[in-house]
Amino acid sequence: QAEFNSEPNKEEREKFSFFSYGALFVEVNVDLLGQVRVKRAVGIYDVGRMINPRLARSQIIGGVLFGISTALMEGTVPDEKTGRIVNPNLADYHVAVHADTPEFDIDFINEPDPHMPDFGARGIGEIGIVGAPAAVANAVFNATGKRVRNLPITPDKLI
């Protein structure tokens, strides 16, 4: 028989960091046809103790670019009648490439996290991705006045 207790255990909870530790802002250009291009991404991340600064920066840039790709290009297209995916291959599933890479200004807060074991370093594998789609959507709203809540943000949703 399984038992469950929903009472928070403060000692156990304090062993983990359960919050976002980064902020990202993007600048976009939206042309008259509704094409969105991310021109610049500015982010700051509290990664705990940074072990390898070059690797950390590259990891964040890759994550942010993945998030930009999610916001603007990636999307499965279902057939309205059958529900089957009509772009089930890499030829029709678009992702960001080098030409889509904006200017990056990434910085870090390099302070050990007392809640993390050993070095006081946090994992940074996904934190770059997390805020990017929302940052792009908010920048598009700022540029156009149109709030898009379904990704990817495509010209047909803006015009």
MDTraj code that builds the backbone (N, CA, C; nanometers):
import mdtraj as md
import numpy as np

residues = "GLN ALA GLU PHE ASN SER GLU PRO ASN LYS GLU GLU ARG GLU LYS PHE SER PHE PHE SER TYR GLY ALA LEU PHE VAL GLU VAL ASN VAL ASP LEU LEU GLY GLN VAL ARG VAL LYS ARG ALA VAL GLY ILE TYR ASP VAL GLY ARG MET ILE ASN PRO ARG LEU ALA ARG SER GLN ILE ILE GLY GLY VAL LEU PHE GLY ILE SER THR ALA LEU MET GLU GLY THR VAL PRO ASP GLU LYS THR GLY ARG ILE VAL ASN PRO ASN LEU ALA ASP TYR HIS VAL ALA VAL HIS ALA ASP THR PRO GLU PHE ASP ILE ASP PHE ILE ASN GLU PRO ASP PRO HIS MET PRO ASP PHE GLY ALA ARG GLY ILE GLY GLU ILE GLY ILE VAL GLY ALA PRO ALA ALA VAL ALA ASN ALA VAL PHE ASN ALA THR GLY LYS ARG VAL ARG ASN LEU PRO ILE THR PRO ASP LYS LEU ILE".split()
xyz = np.array([
    [0.0841, -0.1168, 0.0000],
    [0.0000, 0.0000, 0.0000],
    [0.0895, 0.1243, 0.0000],
    [0.0596, 0.2161, -0.0893],
    [0.1362, 0.3404, -0.1001],
    [0.0768, 0.4463, -0.0090],
    [0.1639, 0.5253, 0.0505],
    [0.1190, 0.6359, 0.1344],
    [0.1726, 0.7662, 0.0779],
    [0.0964, 0.8712, 0.0998],
    [0.1364, 1.0023, 0.0494],
    [0.1087, 1.1077, 0.1553],
    [0.2037, 1.1955, 0.1753],
    [0.1868, 1.3050, 0.2696],
    [0.2112, 1.4349, 0.1936],
    [0.1127, 1.5220, 0.1889],
    [0.1261, 1.6458, 0.1127],
    [0.1830, 1.7611, 0.1945],
    [0.2156, 1.7352, 0.3189],
    [0.2746, 1.8399, 0.4025],
    [0.4165, 1.8692, 0.3535],
    [0.4482, 1.9980, 0.3333],
    [0.5841, 2.0289, 0.2878],
    [0.6883, 1.9984, 0.3943],
    [0.7961, 1.9373, 0.3527],
    [0.9071, 1.9073, 0.4415],
    [1.0166, 2.0091, 0.4111],
    [1.0296, 2.1096, 0.4965],
    [1.1209, 2.2204, 0.4699],
    [1.2649, 2.1737, 0.4521],
    [1.3109, 2.0817, 0.5338],
    [1.4490, 2.0342, 0.5227],
    [1.4737, 1.9686, 0.3874],
    [1.3810, 1.8867, 0.3442],
    [1.3960, 1.8184, 0.2158],
    [1.3862, 1.9182, 0.1005],
    [1.2925, 2.0109, 0.1088],
    [1.2708, 2.1091, 0.0030],
    [1.3930, 2.1989, -0.0161],
    [1.4614, 2.2329, 0.0898],
    [1.5749, 2.3240, 0.0806],
    [1.6989, 2.2607, 0.0178],
    [1.6952, 2.1313, -0.0091],
    [1.8074, 2.0649, -0.0745],
    [1.8096, 2.0914, -0.2254],
    [1.7008, 2.1448, -0.2787],
    [1.6869, 2.1596, -0.4232],
    [1.6499, 2.3026, -0.4594],
    [1.6895, 2.3448, -0.5772],
    [1.6498, 2.4753, -0.6304],
    [1.5370, 2.4521, -0.7302],
    [1.4190, 2.5040, -0.7009],
    [1.3021, 2.4814, -0.7855],
    [1.2547, 2.6093, -0.8524],
    [1.3421, 2.6931, -0.8944],
    [1.2986, 2.8184, -0.9523],
    [1.3855, 2.8503, -1.0728],
    [1.3337, 2.9370, -1.1557],
    [1.4099, 2.9790, -1.2721],
    [1.5197, 3.0731, -1.2275],
    [1.6334, 3.0619, -1.2869],
    [1.7455, 3.1446, -1.2460],
    [1.8087, 3.2146, -1.3657],
    [1.7213, 3.2606, -1.4543],
    [1.7698, 3.3355, -1.5688],
    [1.6642, 3.4312, -1.6195],
    [1.7085, 3.5314, -1.6915],
    [1.6182, 3.6271, -1.7559],
    [1.6689, 3.6511, -1.8976],
    [1.5758, 3.6565, -1.9917],
    [1.6124, 3.6738, -2.1320],
    [1.5218, 3.7778, -2.1956],
    [1.5820, 3.8655, -2.2730],
    [1.5093, 3.9658, -2.3494],
    [1.5561, 3.9554, -2.4935],
    [1.4631, 3.9680, -2.5872],
    [1.5019, 3.9647, -2.7279],
    [1.4474, 4.0870, -2.7998],
    [1.5184, 4.1247, -2.9045],
    [1.4773, 4.2333, -2.9924],
    [1.4453, 4.1704, -3.1273],
    [1.3280, 4.2020, -3.1811],
    [1.2870, 4.1440, -3.3087],
    [1.2584, 4.2533, -3.4105],
    [1.2688, 4.2158, -3.5361],
    [1.2187, 4.2956, -3.6476],
    [1.1054, 4.2158, -3.7094],
    [0.9947, 4.2820, -3.7357],
    [0.8820, 4.2187, -3.8037],
    [0.8563, 4.3002, -3.9294],
    [0.8696, 4.2363, -4.0465],
    [0.8492, 4.3110, -4.1705],
    [0.7008, 4.3192, -4.2051],
    [0.6688, 4.3862, -4.3149],
    [0.5289, 4.4073, -4.3537],
    [0.4568, 4.2782, -4.3908],
    [0.5324, 4.1739, -4.4222],
    [0.4722, 4.0446, -4.4558],
    [0.4560, 3.9551, -4.3333],
    [0.4959, 4.0045, -4.2169],
    [0.4811, 3.9272, -4.0937],
    [0.5967, 3.8350, -4.0626],
    [0.7057, 3.8472, -4.1371],
    [0.8237, 3.7648, -4.1088],
    [0.8949, 3.8213, -3.9865],
    [0.9221, 3.7360, -3.8908],
    [0.9878, 3.7773, -3.7665],
    [1.1335, 3.7344, -3.7716],
    [1.2200, 3.8260, -3.7356],
    [1.3635, 3.7950, -3.7276],
    [1.4145, 3.8457, -3.5937],
    [1.4749, 3.7566, -3.5175],
    [1.5342, 3.7960, -3.3897],
    [1.6698, 3.8586, -3.4192],
    [1.6852, 3.9843, -3.3795],
    [1.8088, 4.0578, -3.4063],
    [1.9091, 4.0461, -3.2920],
    [1.8581, 4.0431, -3.1688],
    [1.9488, 4.0432, -3.0536],
    [1.8827, 3.9711, -2.9375],
    [1.9631, 3.8993, -2.8619],
    [1.9167, 3.8322, -2.7397],
    [2.0103, 3.8721, -2.6262],
    [1.9516, 3.9200, -2.5173],
    [2.0280, 3.9627, -2.4005],
    [1.9795, 3.8802, -2.2823],
    [2.0709, 3.8097, -2.2181],
    [2.0311, 3.7245, -2.1063],
    [2.1308, 3.7282, -1.9929],
    [2.0801, 3.7045, -1.8740],
    [2.1670, 3.6888, -1.7574],
    [2.1187, 3.5668, -1.6805],
    [2.2139, 3.4866, -1.6356],
    [2.1816, 3.3595, -1.5714],
    [2.2642, 3.3425, -1.4449],
    [2.1974, 3.3011, -1.3389],
    [2.2640, 3.2715, -1.2121],
    [2.2902, 3.1218, -1.2101],
    [2.4085, 3.0826, -1.2526],
    [2.4398, 2.9409, -1.2712],
    [2.5100, 2.8784, -1.1514],
    [2.5125, 2.9504, -1.0395],
    [2.5890, 2.9000, -0.9263],
    [2.7365, 2.9218, -0.9549],
    [2.8196, 2.8335, -0.9074],
    [2.9631, 2.8447, -0.9366],
    [2.9871, 2.7967, -1.0796],
    [3.0424, 2.8826, -1.1619],
    [3.0685, 2.8479, -1.3008],
    [3.2009, 2.7730, -1.3102],
    [3.1967, 2.6555, -1.3681],
    [3.3153, 2.5714, -1.3776],
    [3.3921, 2.5993, -1.5064],
    [3.3199, 2.6180, -1.6175],
    [3.3836, 2.6422, -1.7466],
    [3.3070, 2.7544, -1.8174],
    [3.3544, 2.8785, -1.8102],
    [3.2811, 2.9918, -1.8673],
    [3.2516, 2.9804, -2.0170],
    [3.3460, 2.9343, -2.0967],
    [3.3215, 2.9218, -2.2414],
    [3.2133, 2.8189, -2.2698],
    [3.2209, 2.7074, -2.2020],
    [3.1204, 2.6034, -2.2208],
    [2.9836, 2.6517, -2.1740],
    [2.9794, 2.7217, -2.0624],
    [2.8521, 2.7730, -2.0102],
    [2.7884, 2.8695, -2.1098],
    [2.8675, 2.9600, -2.1637],
    [2.8146, 3.0567, -2.2605],
    [2.7633, 2.9849, -2.3853],
    [2.8396, 2.8901, -2.4358],
    [2.7975, 2.8149, -2.5542],
    [2.6704, 2.7356, -2.5274],
    [2.6600, 2.6777, -2.4093],
    [2.5418, 2.6005, -2.3729],
    [2.4180, 2.6899, -2.3709],
    [2.4303, 2.8080, -2.3121],
    [2.3174, 2.9006, -2.3059],
    [2.2801, 2.9497, -2.4454],
    [2.3785, 2.9853, -2.5258],
    [2.3498, 3.0315, -2.6620],
    [2.2776, 2.9227, -2.7409],
    [2.3234, 2.7993, -2.7304],
    [2.2562, 2.6888, -2.7988],
    [2.1132, 2.6709, -2.7515],
    [2.0919, 2.6819, -2.6213],
    [1.9570, 2.6689, -2.5670],
    [1.8657, 2.7811, -2.6124],
    [1.9168, 2.9043, -2.6103],
    [1.8357, 3.0184, -2.6548],
    [1.8013, 3.0038, -2.8025],
    [1.8969, 2.9626, -2.8845],
    [1.8697, 2.9435, -3.0268],
    [1.7656, 2.8336, -3.0478],
    [1.7728, 2.7290, -2.9695],
    [1.6715, 2.6231, -2.9753],
    [1.5346, 2.6796, -2.9387],
    [1.5287, 2.7643, -2.8364],
    [1.4024, 2.8264, -2.7966],
    [1.3485, 2.9214, -2.9022],
    [1.4375, 2.9954, -2.9684],
    [1.3959, 3.0833, -3.0784],
    [1.3396, 2.9995, -3.1923],
    [1.4050, 2.8889, -3.2213],
    [1.3578, 2.7966, -3.3241],
    [1.2190, 2.7436, -3.2892],
    [1.1990, 2.7086, -3.1629],
    [1.0679, 2.6621, -3.1168],
    [0.9630, 2.7703, -3.1382],
    [0.9984, 2.8940, -3.1076],
    [0.9032, 3.0044, -3.1166],
    [0.8653, 3.0394, -3.2597],
    [0.9585, 3.0290, -3.3524],
    [0.9348, 3.0823, -3.4865],
    [0.9245, 2.9794, -3.5984],
    [0.9772, 2.8586, -3.5798],
    [0.9855, 2.7676, -3.6932],
    [0.9299, 2.6288, -3.6689],
    [0.9608, 2.5728, -3.5539],
    [0.9295, 2.4325, -3.5323],
    [0.7809, 2.4134, -3.5084],
    [0.7272, 2.3169, -3.5731],
    [0.5866, 2.2867, -3.5513],
    [0.5448, 2.1667, -3.6328],
    [0.4696, 2.0808, -3.5714],
    [0.4128, 1.9691, -3.6449],
    [0.2789, 2.0142, -3.7010],
    [0.2511, 1.9718, -3.8223],
    [0.1287, 2.0117, -3.8904],
    [0.0376, 1.8900, -3.9018],
    [-0.0758, 1.8902, -3.8301],
    [-0.1681, 1.7770, -3.8391],
    [-0.2667, 1.7948, -3.9548],
    [-0.3050, 1.6834, -4.0157],
    [-0.4126, 1.6842, -4.1145],
    [-0.5429, 1.7052, -4.0384],
    [-0.6230, 1.8025, -4.0802],
    [-0.7468, 1.8372, -4.0085],
    [-0.8466, 1.7209, -4.0046],
    [-0.8471, 1.6369, -4.1081],
    [-0.9455, 1.5287, -4.1148],
    [-0.8993, 1.4019, -4.0449],
    [-0.7724, 1.3667, -4.0635],
    [-0.7258, 1.2380, -4.0113],
    [-0.6477, 1.2500, -3.8811],
    [-0.5948, 1.3685, -3.8533],
    [-0.5122, 1.3861, -3.7344],
    [-0.3688, 1.3402, -3.7532],
    [-0.3378, 1.2874, -3.8705],
    [-0.2015, 1.2414, -3.8982],
    [-0.1099, 1.3615, -3.9208],
    [0.0146, 1.3459, -3.8851],
    [0.1135, 1.4511, -3.9037],
    [0.1538, 1.4547, -4.0508],
    [0.1447, 1.5719, -4.1141],
    [0.1764, 1.5826, -4.2568],
    [0.3200, 1.6283, -4.2821],
    [0.3945, 1.6603, -4.1773],
    [0.5374, 1.6922, -4.1944],
    [0.6224, 1.6029, -4.1033],
    [0.6164, 1.4696, -4.1273],
    [0.6848, 1.3764, -4.0371],
    [0.8312, 1.3514, -4.0717],
    [0.8947, 1.4437, -4.1418],
    [1.0339, 1.4212, -4.1797],
    [1.1144, 1.5489, -4.1588],
    [1.2433, 1.5373, -4.1634],
    [1.3294, 1.6520, -4.1388],
    [1.3326, 1.7500, -4.2556],
    [1.2858, 1.7102, -4.3724],
    [1.2820, 1.8018, -4.4862],
    [1.1741, 1.9082, -4.4678],
    [1.0652, 1.8733, -4.4014],
    [0.9532, 1.9660, -4.3832],
    [0.9445, 2.0239, -4.2429],
    [1.0304, 1.9803, -4.1533],
    [1.0301, 2.0294, -4.0147],
    [1.1448, 2.1280, -4.0018],
    [1.1126, 2.2551, -3.9968],
    [1.2152, 2.3593, -4.0020],
    [1.2705, 2.3907, -3.8637],
    [1.4013, 2.4055, -3.8580],
    [1.4701, 2.4439, -3.7345],
    [1.5657, 2.5585, -3.7678],
    [1.6052, 2.6321, -3.6651],
    [1.6981, 2.7431, -3.6854],
    [1.8333, 2.6917, -3.7336],
    [1.8936, 2.7688, -3.8216],
    [2.0274, 2.7381, -3.8726],
    [2.1184, 2.8567, -3.8407],
    [2.2434, 2.8478, -3.8801],
    [2.3401, 2.9521, -3.8474],
    [2.2941, 3.0909, -3.8944],
    [2.2300, 3.0985, -4.0095],
    [2.1832, 3.2270, -4.0627],
    [2.0749, 3.2900, -3.9746],
    [2.0103, 3.2117, -3.8904],
    [1.9053, 3.2620, -3.8012],
    [1.9595, 3.3081, -3.6669],
    [2.0886, 3.2961, -3.6466],
    [2.1482, 3.3267, -3.5168],
    [2.1572, 3.4775, -3.4953],
    [2.0968, 3.5274, -3.3875],
    [2.1048, 3.6710, -3.3592],
    [2.2351, 3.7067, -3.2888],
    [2.2515, 3.8339, -3.2628],
    [2.3620, 3.8801, -3.1782],
    [2.3276, 3.8410, -3.0346],
    [2.4241, 3.7860, -2.9633],
    [2.4011, 3.7438, -2.8248],
    [2.4819, 3.8291, -2.7282],
    [2.4183, 3.8674, -2.6201],
    [2.4856, 3.9328, -2.5081],
    [2.4449, 3.8537, -2.3841],
    [2.5280, 3.7589, -2.3456],
    [2.4977, 3.6673, -2.2353],
    [2.5945, 3.6940, -2.1217],
    [2.5415, 3.7026, -2.0014],
    [2.6261, 3.7241, -1.8846],
    [2.5814, 3.6291, -1.7735],
    [2.6665, 3.6168, -1.6729],
    [2.6402, 3.5223, -1.5647],
    [2.6632, 3.5858, -1.4286],
    [2.5893, 3.5361, -1.3319],
    [2.6172, 3.5633, -1.1914],
    [2.6901, 3.4396, -1.1423],
    [2.8124, 3.4565, -1.0993],
    [2.8981, 3.3433, -1.0655],
    [2.9139, 3.3343, -0.9137],
    [2.8073, 3.2915, -0.8466],
    [2.8079, 3.2745, -0.7011],
    [2.7648, 3.1322, -0.6689],
    [2.8366, 3.0602, -0.5858],
    [2.7968, 2.9235, -0.5515],
    [2.6563, 2.9188, -0.4912],
    [2.5800, 2.8179, -0.5300],
    [2.4460, 2.7965, -0.4749],
    [2.4600, 2.7073, -0.3524],
    [2.4264, 2.7570, -0.2338],
    [2.4437, 2.6761, -0.1128],
    [2.3498, 2.5560, -0.1059],
    [2.2473, 2.5541, -0.1910],
    [2.1528, 2.4421, -0.1905],
    [2.1959, 2.3281, -0.2819],
    [2.2989, 2.3512, -0.3608],
    [2.3447, 2.2480, -0.4525],
    [2.4639, 2.1753, -0.3923],
    [2.4740, 2.0461, -0.4159],
    [2.5842, 1.9687, -0.3578],
    [2.7180, 2.0003, -0.4241],
    [2.8221, 1.9581, -0.3602],
    [2.9591, 1.9651, -0.4109],
    [3.0055, 2.1071, -0.4436],
    [3.0116, 2.1418, -0.5706],
    [3.0720, 2.2676, -0.6135],
    [2.9819, 2.3896, -0.5979],
    [2.8526, 2.3703, -0.5793],
    [2.7606, 2.4833, -0.5782],
    [2.7215, 2.5264, -0.7183],
    [2.7405, 2.4357, -0.8156],
    [2.7068, 2.4656, -0.9551],
    [2.5687, 2.4103, -0.9870],
    [2.4973, 2.4806, -1.0730],
    [2.3661, 2.4345, -1.1190],
    [2.3805, 2.3783, -1.2604],
    [2.2892, 2.2911, -1.2970],
    [2.2855, 2.2438, -1.4344],
    [2.2337, 2.3547, -1.5243],
    [2.2948, 2.3715, -1.6400],
    [2.2504, 2.4764, -1.7312],
    [2.2055, 2.4203, -1.8652],
    [2.1763, 2.2924, -1.8701],
    [2.1404, 2.2292, -1.9963],
    [2.0117, 2.2783, -2.0581],
    [1.9160, 2.3224, -1.9791],
    [1.7863, 2.3609, -2.0340],
    [1.7474, 2.5050, -2.0059],
    [1.8162, 2.5728, -1.9147],
    [1.7704, 2.7051, -1.8732],
    [1.7709, 2.8059, -1.9881],
    [1.8554, 2.7885, -2.0877],
    [1.8547, 2.8789, -2.2025],
    [1.7303, 2.8654, -2.2879],
    [1.6744, 2.7456, -2.2928],
    [1.5554, 2.7202, -2.3739],
    [1.4307, 2.7785, -2.3088],
    [1.4233, 2.7706, -2.1782],
    [1.3000, 2.7964, -2.1042],
    [1.2363, 2.9312, -2.1359],
    [1.3121, 3.0389, -2.1311],
    [1.2522, 3.1705, -2.1487],
    [1.2446, 3.2201, -2.2911],
    [1.3122, 3.1536, -2.3834],
    [1.3234, 3.2061, -2.5197],
    [1.1899, 3.2175, -2.5936],
    [1.1043, 3.1154, -2.5968],
    [0.9780, 3.1328, -2.6690],
    [0.8918, 3.2465, -2.6129],
    [0.8869, 3.2588, -2.4814],
    [0.8091, 3.3674, -2.4207],
    [0.8712, 3.5027, -2.4517],
    [1.0038, 3.5114, -2.4495],
    [1.0712, 3.6377, -2.4812],
    [1.0438, 3.6790, -2.6255],
    [1.0461, 3.5828, -2.7168],
    [1.0166, 3.6127, -2.8574],
    [0.8712, 3.6567, -2.8722],
    [0.7793, 3.5835, -2.8109],
    [0.6371, 3.6191, -2.8207],
    [0.6106, 3.7582, -2.7638],
    [0.6743, 3.7922, -2.6528],
    [0.6560, 3.9249, -2.5948],
    [0.7186, 4.0336, -2.6814],
    [0.8317, 4.0059, -2.7438],
    [0.8937, 4.1031, -2.8342],
    [0.8069, 4.1247, -2.9579],
    [0.7465, 4.0173, -3.0083],
    [0.6552, 4.0289, -3.1228],
    [0.5339, 4.1129, -3.0835],
    [0.4815, 4.0903, -2.9645],
    [0.3689, 4.1709, -2.9159],
    [0.4091, 4.3180, -2.9057],
    [0.5270, 4.3434, -2.8541],
    [0.5757, 4.4806, -2.8420],
    [0.5898, 4.5471, -2.9793],
    [0.6319, 4.4702, -3.0795],
    [0.6538, 4.5243, -3.2138],
    [0.5247, 4.5402, -3.2932],
    [0.4276, 4.4511, -3.2707],
    [0.3083, 4.4488, -3.3562],
    [0.1781, 4.4806, -3.2837],
    [0.1762, 4.4639, -3.1531],
    [0.0512, 4.4794, -3.0787],
    [-0.0360, 4.3553, -3.0837],
    [0.0132, 4.2487, -3.1468],
    [-0.0634, 4.1237, -3.1558],
    [-0.0035, 4.0201, -3.0624],
    [-0.0888, 3.9632, -2.9786],
    [-0.0468, 3.8608, -2.8831],
    [-0.0685, 3.7247, -2.9476],
    [0.0390, 3.6501, -2.9665],
    [0.0315, 3.5158, -3.0245],
    [0.0577, 3.4162, -2.9130],
    [-0.0354, 3.3238, -2.8940],
    [-0.0231, 3.2263, -2.7857],
    [-0.0020, 3.0833, -2.8355],
    [-0.0013, 3.0647, -2.9670],
    [0.0221, 2.9320, -3.0246],
    [0.1521, 2.9372, -3.1036],
    [0.2408, 2.8464, -3.0730],
    [0.3680, 2.8403, -3.1447],
    [0.3591, 2.7396, -3.2577],
    [0.4328, 2.7604, -3.3645],
    [0.5257, 2.8689, -3.3897],
    [0.4531, 2.9971, -3.4307],
    [0.5213, 3.1095, -3.4125],
    [0.4679, 3.2397, -3.4518],
    [0.4969, 3.2553, -3.6004],
    [0.3934, 3.2481, -3.6810],
    [0.4077, 3.2522, -3.8262],
    [0.3383, 3.3771, -3.8812],
    [0.3741, 3.4187, -4.0034],
    [0.3147, 3.5404, -4.0600],
    [0.1620, 3.5396, -4.0620],
    [0.1003, 3.4252, -4.0881],
    [-0.0464, 3.4207, -4.0932],
    [-0.1105, 3.4562, -3.9593],
    [-0.0392, 3.4415, -3.8504],
    [-0.0921, 3.4774, -3.7188],
    [-0.0741, 3.6261, -3.6888],
    [0.0085, 3.6937, -3.7680],
    [0.0375, 3.8346, -3.7438],
    [-0.0334, 3.9287, -3.8403],
    [-0.0718, 3.8783, -3.9562],
    [-0.1347, 3.9656, -4.0569],
    [-0.2849, 3.9456, -4.0576],
])
top = md.Topology()
chain = top.add_chain()
for i, resn in enumerate(residues, 1):
    res = top.add_residue(resn, chain, resSeq=i)
    for name in ("N", "CA", "C"):
        top.add_atom(name, md.element.get_by_symbol(name[0]), res)
traj = md.Trajectory(xyz[None], top)
